[in-house]
Amino acid sequence: MTSAGPTIDPQTASALIDLDALRANLTAVRAVVAPAEVMMVVKADAYGHGMLPCAAAARQAGATWLGVAVPAEALALRAAGDTGRVFCWLYGPDEDPTALIDAEVDVSVQSPEQVAAVELAAEHLGRTARIHLKIDTGLSRNGCRPEQWGELVAAARAAEERGAVEVVAVWSHFACADEVGHPGNTAQLEVFDRAVEQARAVGLRVPIRHIAASAAALSIPAARYELVRLGIAGYGLDPADGTIAADAGVTLTPVMTLRARFVNRKHIPAGTGVSYGYHWRAPEGGAELGLVPLGYADGIPRHGAGRLELAAGGRRVHQRGSVCMDQLVVDLGPGAAEQIGDEVVLFGAPDPDGVVPTASDWARWCGTIGYEIVTRIGERVPRVLRG
């Protein structure tokens, strides 16, 4: 899905995407959740990693499903030649599902009105639409509330009897799966199981149940059912505080390494201000600065200014001053040997010496989650594929 618009020269800065790491992550998770199948979630340009190459790598590693949020993503997968099962779950009331059904994409349905719209499109095409009924088990986001569930399953059953619709799944999403032992997880599973029973009671087979994304897939065995949705863990980041994957016996390797080359190098005297607002000034003795050609337009979080750390010359260096639209400044430290053209790693897979920060480290410094750090890296940053 990444556009072909103007990008930075990959020699100057790039996001290295290790597809071997993605395959290894998926293989490790598959071993834990088996016999459940795995849906690799590649929405949002594969969490910023590049949807098409990541989707292909996931298929190679045994992902029998791909998951996307919006129709354009599903149709892009089909246009690229993917012929496996694809699930799409987010579309507006005025969006015509015809193209999705024609492309044999499974779609989520949460209301009798959506059932009717999908059935109409399927009848027009002379196809049978595959639908997944979504129950809101407690996230209070998308999905049918339990008190309206009976109406939805009755509508789905009637449509199925008419032949244009096949209900292949009931699904949902956890609110607190990243908090192991949270009572909400048990409560949501109970709502989910009752919803499945109710669907089957009206004559729906419901061959597939899926509620677990990365955190639940790794930490709640009862939630695996027939299918789990692998998102952030597939890209090598723990879905919580760094312990869920390890506790499940899974070693994850970050897939993205964000790196650049210094494009300027200078010494500034003591007291000299750095970047907009002079929020940092050189200490006694001055400072050795390196300029990195990435900024908030490329997805570097401006709210992390002054707390971010990077790796250069085999050591950690600190970002100083405000993060600008296209660039940021780092303090190389006294006696630094780095020069223009030398490499700096913003985040990536941890190295044996613990020098390279991870996206999870950046998330901690920014008060956010690793998902946001990798997903926000913009299209101007070239993705360079490995493996």
N, C-alpha and C positions, 0 to 999 in steps of 0.2 A: 504493500500500500504506500510505501514511501514514494514521494513525488520525484519527478526528474528535474526539479527546479535547481537554481544555483546552489552550490555547496562549497564548503571549504576544501582547499586542496588536501587530499588525504595524507600527504606528507607533513602538512602543517598541523592537522588535528584530525582525529577519527575515533570512531567507536569500533573496536575490534570485537567481532562476534565469533565466539568459539563454538562451532556447531558440534564438535566432538563432545564438548562439555554438556551441551543440551541433550545429546543422545545418551550420555552416561547418566545424567540426572534422571531422565525419563526411565531408563532401564532399571535404575536402582529403586525408583518408586514403584514401578510395575511389579518388581519382585516382592515388595512388601504388601501391596494391596491385592494381589492375585487371590482368587480367580476373577476379581472385578476387572473390567476393561478400563482403559484410560482414555479420556478425552483431553487432548492438549488444547488449552485455551490460547488462541493467537490473536485475540482482539487487540485494539489499540496498537496496530502494527507490531504485534507480538511483544507487547509491553515495551515498545521502543526498540526492539532488536531486529525488526525486519520480518514482516509476516510471511512472505512467500518462501524464503530460504528456511526459516524456522519451521514452517508447516511441513516442508519436504523432509527436513531432518527428523521431525517428530514421527512422520509416517515410517521412515526407515527404522526408527527405534521401536516401532510396534504400537504407536497410537492408532487405535481403530476409529477414533472420532477426532474431529477438530471442532472447537467452539469459538464462536464470534458473537459480538454484541449486535452489530447493525447489518442490514441487508447488503450494503455496498461491500463489506468485508467478505461475506459469504460468496457473493457473485464474483469478486476478484479471485477467490480461490478456484472457483469453477473455470473462470477465464484462463487461469494459469495451468489448467489441466488436471486439477485434483478431482478424483472421481469417487473418493470414499465418503463415509458418513460425515456430514457437516451439520451443526446445530446452530441456529440463530435465534436470539431471544428478545431483541429490543427493537420495536418499530412502532411508529405512531398510528393514531386512529385513521388517518387519511392516506397512509401508505398502502399501496396495492401489493398484496403478497404473491401476485401471479408469477412474477419473475423468479421468486424463491422456489415456488412449487414446481415451476417448469424446469428449474435447475436441480430438482430433487434434493432440496435442502430441507431438513427437519426444522419446524418452527415451533416456538413457544406460544401457548394460548392461555389466557387468564380470565376470559369472560365469554358468555354466550355470544356476544356480538363478534368477538374475534373468531369463534368457531364458525359463525355464519359467513364471515368474510372469506375465511380460508376455504370453506366448503364451496362457496360460489366460484372462487378462482379455480379450484380443482375441477369442478364440473365443466367450466369453460374450456379447460385444457384437456379434458378427458383423462385426467390422472387421479391417483389417490394421494392425497396430501398426508404426510406423516407429522403428527402433532404431539407435543409434550405439554401436558397440563401442569401449570405452575400453581402450587399452593403456598400462600404466605403463612409460614409456620411461626413467624415472630420477628422477622427483620423489618416488617412494616414498610416495605419498599414496593417492589413489583409482586405480582401474584394475586390469586383469589383468596379473599378472607375465608376462614372456615365456615362462617355463617352463610356464605353464598356458594359454598363448594357443591352442595347438592344440586343446585341449579346448573352449575357448570358441567358436572359429570353427566347429568341427564341430557343436556344439550349435545355433549360430545358423543354419548351413546346413540342418540337419535341420528346424528350425522353419520356415525360409523355404520349404522344399519342401512342408511341410504347409499353407502358404498363409495363416497368421495373422500372420506376421511378415515385414517387409521390412527388410533391412540396408541403410541408406542411407549410412552413413558409418563410418569408423574415425577415432578422434580421440585426442588426448593433450594434455599441457600441459608447457611447459618449466619447469625449475627455475632457470636462470640467464640467461634471455633479456635481462634488464636489464644484463648484463655482456657488452658486445659483444666477440666473439672468445673467449669462454670455451669451453674444449674440451668441456665438457659439452653445449653446444648441438649440436655436430657429432655427438657420440656419441648423443644422443637422436634426432636425425634418422635416423641409421643404424638404430637399433632400430625406429623408426616405419616406415621404408620396408620393412624386412624383415617387419614385422607385416602391412602391407598386402599384400605379395606372398604371404604365407602365407594370408591371407584369400581372395585371388583364386584361389589355387591349389586351394582346395576348392570353387570355383564361386561365390563371392560376388562381385558386380559392384563393390561399393564405389565408387559414383559420386562421393562426396564424401570428401575428406580434410581434417581441420583440426587443427592443433597450435599455431598462432600466435595469441597474444593481442597486446595493443598493442605491447609491446617488440619481439617477433619479427616482427610484421607490418611494422613500420617498418624494422627493421635486418637481417632475414635473408630476403632475397627467395626463397631456395629453400624456405622454410617456408610460403609463402603457399598453395600448392596451389589447391584450388577455393574455399576459404572461410577467412576470418580472423575472429577474435573481437575486437571493439573494446570495451575496457573503459575504463580510466582516461583514455586519450588522447581518447576521445569527450567526456569531461567537462573537457577542456582542460588536463590536467596531464601533463607528460612522465613516462613510465613509469620513468625512471631518474634520472640526475643533471642533467637539463636539456639534454642534448645529442642524445639519440636522435632526437627529432622534427626538430630543426634540421638534423641531418646528413642526414635523409631529405628535406629541403626542405619540411617541413610546419610551418606556423605554427599553434600551438594557442592558443586563448583560453579561460581558465578560465570555466566556466559559472556557478559559485556565487560570490556576493559576500555575506559575512556582515557585517551592519551593525547598528548600534543607535544610540540616543540616550542622552546622559548623563542620568541620573535624579537625580544629586546633584553638587554642586560645593562644595569647601571648601578653606580654607587651614589647614594644621597647622603648629605651631611646630617648631623644630629638636629632634631627638631623639624625636619622637612615633612610636610604633610603628604599623604598618599591617597590618591583617588578622591572622588566627590565627597565633599563635606569634611575632609581631613579628620576622619574618625580614628585614624592611626597616624602617629608621627614617629620618625626614626629616633631610636634611643641614643644615648651617649655613644659616641664613636661612629654614628651613622648606620646605614643599612645597605646590604647588597640585595638588589631587587631583580627578579625575573618576571617577564611579562608573558602571560599565557593567552593565546588568541581565542578564548571561549568566554562567553558571558551569559547573561540571563536570557538573551534571545536564542541561545543554544540549549537552554534548559538548566543552566547553573542556578541554583536557588539563591536569589538575592538576599533572602532572609537568613541565610547561613553565613553572611559576610562576617569575617573576623574569627569564625570558629572552624572553618574548613581546613583540612590538612591534605597534603598531596605528597607524592614520593618523587624525589629527584636525587640523583647521585648516591643512591643506596641509603637514603635517610628521609625522615619526614620533614617537610617544610610547611610553613604556615601561610595561608592566604591573609592578606592585610588590606584594610580599607574597604570601600564599597565594591561590590561586584558590579561591573558596568555591563552595558548591553552586549558588547562583543569581546570583552577582555577582562582579565583579573590579574592582580599583582600578588606575587609571593615573596616572602622574606627568606632569602637563601641562607642567611646566617653569616657570621664573621668568617672571612677567609674562603668563601665559597668558590669552587672552581668552575661551576657551570657557566657555559657561554651560549650565545645565540646559536640555535640549531640543536642543542642538547634536549633530550627527551624528559618529559615530566608525565607521571601517571596520576590522574585525578582519583580514579577508583578502579578496582578490578578484582581478580582472584587473589586471595591472600598468598603472600610468598612465605617461604620458611622462616625468614627473619622478622616477619610481622611489620614490614615497612610499608607495603602497599595498602592503603585504606580500601575498604569494601564499600559498596553502595549502602550496606547496613550501617557502617560507621558514619557515612554522610547523613543518613536518615537520623541517626541519633543526635548529631550535631545540629541538625536543622529542626528537630522536634517533629519529625514526620515518619513515614514508613518507607522501606526500601522500594516498594512498588512505585511510589511517586518519583523517586530519584531516577530510576532507569526509564520510566515511561515518559518523563518530561524532556529527555534529550531530543532536541529538535531535528527536523529533516535537513537542516543545513549541514549537520555533522555527517560526513560520509560513513556508511557502515562497510567495514572491510571484513570479508568472511574468511574464516579459517576452518579447516576440516570439511 
